């Protein structure tokens, strides 16, 4: 059948009288059009039910790829700086040992109390009470609180705090109160000094 005859059949075909039972005798161009339409519908369905799902999986894989690249860059950076990290660890261990040496042992506490008393005297501060409070154990160290009550003026208190901060042992000052004694015009200082010792297996 020539193209001219096919076009003539389409021209003479009555679309209002379509008989789906006789689809096999419809003009060839119409059958080809219906076949192309059905094929397009199948492709569209395949896209939405399969290809679209593959696109979603691809997006997930791309996200994982970005995450893996970031992890690789971090590990590559760590590997490149491994030697530097090792040197820093050596420095940290040295610093830790120095700080550990600043923590008094039980036998050094009386000497520490004497040092605090001497600093008070050297600051013209009259220490009326200095006493040990119960120890408090933490994870790696034991805290040794010392309660101090003293009399002096503002300059004496400042000099005392500076002197304690300059001790070779680690001593920190906490919970201070400063009240004025109306009779003498002096200041009454109540303060808690804390020193620390390394926690042993016996603790």
C-alpha positions in Angstrom: 0.0 0.0 0.0 1.4 3.3 -1.1 1.7 6.4 1.2 -0.9 8.2 -0.9 -3.4 5.4 -0.4 -2.8 5.3 3.4 -3.4 9.0 3.6 -6.6 8.7 1.6 -7.8 5.9 4.0 -7.1 8.2 7.0 -9.0 11.0 5.2 -12.0 8.9 4.5 -12.0 7.2 8.0 -14.9 8.1 10.3 -13.4 8.6 13.8 -16.9 8.8 15.2 -17.6 5.2 14.2 -14.5 3.6 15.8 -15.0 -0.1 16.2 -12.4 -1.5 18.7 -13.2 -5.1 17.7 -12.1 -4.2 14.1 -8.9 -2.5 15.1 -7.0 -4.8 12.8 -8.6 -3.2 9.7 -8.0 0.4 10.8 -5.8 2.4 8.5 -2.1 1.8 9.0 -1.2 5.4 10.0 -3.8 5.3 12.8 -2.5 1.9 14.0 1.1 3.2 14.0 0.0 6.2 15.9 -1.8 4.1 18.5 1.3 1.8 18.8 3.6 4.9 19.3 1.2 6.3 21.9 1.1 2.9 23.8 4.9 2.7 23.6 5.2 6.3 25.0 2.9 5.4 27.9 5.0 2.2 28.7 8.2 4.3 28.7 6.6 6.9 31.0 5.5 4.2 33.4 8.9 2.6 33.3 10.5 6.0 34.1 8.2 6.7 37.1 8.3 3.2 38.5 11.9 2.2 37.8 14.2 5.0 36.5 13.0 7.5 39.1 13.8 4.9 41.8 17.2 4.5 40.4 17.7 8.3 40.4 16.9 8.3 44.1 19.4 5.5 44.8 22.0 7.5 42.8 21.4 10.6 44.9 22.0 8.4 48.1 25.2 7.0 46.6 26.4 10.5 45.7 25.7 11.7 49.2 27.8 8.7 50.6 30.5 9.5 48.1 30.8 13.1 49.4 30.8 11.8 53.0 33.5 9.2 52.2 35.6 11.9 50.5 35.4 14.1 53.6 36.4 11.1 55.8 39.3 10.4 53.5 40.5 14.0 53.5 40.4 14.0 57.4 42.3 10.8 57.7 44.8 11.9 55.0 45.4 15.1 57.0 45.8 13.1 60.2 48.2 10.7 58.5 50.2 13.7 57.1 50.5 15.2 60.6 51.0 12.0 62.5 54.6 12.8 63.4 53.5 16.2 64.7 50.9 14.6 66.8 53.5 12.2 68.3 55.7 15.2 69.2 52.7 16.9 70.8 52.0 13.8 72.8 55.6 13.7 74.1 55.2 17.4 75.1 51.9 16.7 76.9 53.5 13.8 78.8 56.3 16.1 79.9 53.9 18.8 81.0 51.8 16.2 82.8 54.9 15.0 84.7 55.8 18.6 85.6 52.3 19.2 86.9 52.3 15.9 88.7 55.4 16.9 90.5 53.5 20.0 91.7 51.0 17.9 93.5 52.1 17.3 97.1 52.1 14.0 98.8 50.6 13.4 102.2 53.9 14.0 103.9 54.3 17.4 102.2 51.0 18.8 103.4 52.4 20.1 106.8 55.2 21.9 104.9 52.6 23.4 102.7 50.7 24.7 105.7 53.9 26.3 107.0 54.5 27.9 103.6 51.0 29.4 103.6 51.5 30.7 107.2 54.8 32.3 106.2 53.3 34.0 103.2 50.6 35.4 105.5 53.2 36.7 107.9 55.2 38.1 105.0 52.1 39.9 103.7 51.5 41.4 107.2 48.4 39.3 107.4 47.5 37.9 110.8 46.4 34.3 110.3 44.1 33.3 113.2 43.0 29.9 111.9 44.4 27.5 109.4 42.9 24.0 109.4 42.6 21.0 107.1 39.1 20.0 105.9 38.0 16.5 104.9 39.5 15.3 101.6 37.4 15.0 98.4 38.3 12.3 95.9 37.8 12.9 92.2 38.5 10.6 89.3 42.3 11.1 89.0 43.2 13.2 92.1 42.3 13.9 95.7 41.4 17.4 96.7 42.7 18.7 100.0 40.8 21.8 101.2 42.3 24.1 103.8 40.3 26.7 105.6 42.1 30.0 106.4 40.8 32.8 108.6 43.0 36.0 108.8 43.0 39.7 109.6 44.6 42.5 107.6 43.9 45.3 105.2 43.1 45.1 101.5 46.8 45.3 100.5 47.7 42.5 102.9 44.9 40.3 101.4 46.1 41.0 97.8 49.7 40.3 98.7 48.7 37.1 100.4 46.7 35.9 97.3 49.6 36.7 95.0 52.0 34.8 97.3 49.9 31.7 97.4 49.5 31.8 93.6 53.4 31.8 93.4 53.9 28.7 95.4 55.7 25.8 93.6 52.8 23.5 94.5 49.4 23.8 92.9 47.1 25.7 95.3 43.9 27.4 94.3 41.7 29.8 96.3 37.9 29.5 96.6 34.9 30.7 98.5 36.4 33.8 100.1 34.5 36.4 102.2 35.9 39.7 103.3 34.2 41.6 106.1 35.2 44.8 107.9 35.9 44.7 111.6 34.4 48.0 112.8 36.6 48.2 116.0 40.1 47.8 114.4 39.2 48.9 110.9 40.9 45.7 109.6 39.4 43.2 107.2 38.5 39.7 108.2 39.3 37.2 105.5 37.8 33.8 105.3 39.0 31.7 102.4 39.4 28.1 101.3 42.6 27.1 99.7 42.7 23.8 97.8 45.7 21.7 97.0 45.7 18.4 95.2 47.5 15.1 95.2 47.6 12.3 92.7 45.1 9.6 93.4 46.7 6.2 94.2 45.3 2.7 94.3 45.0 3.0 98.1 42.5 5.9 97.6 
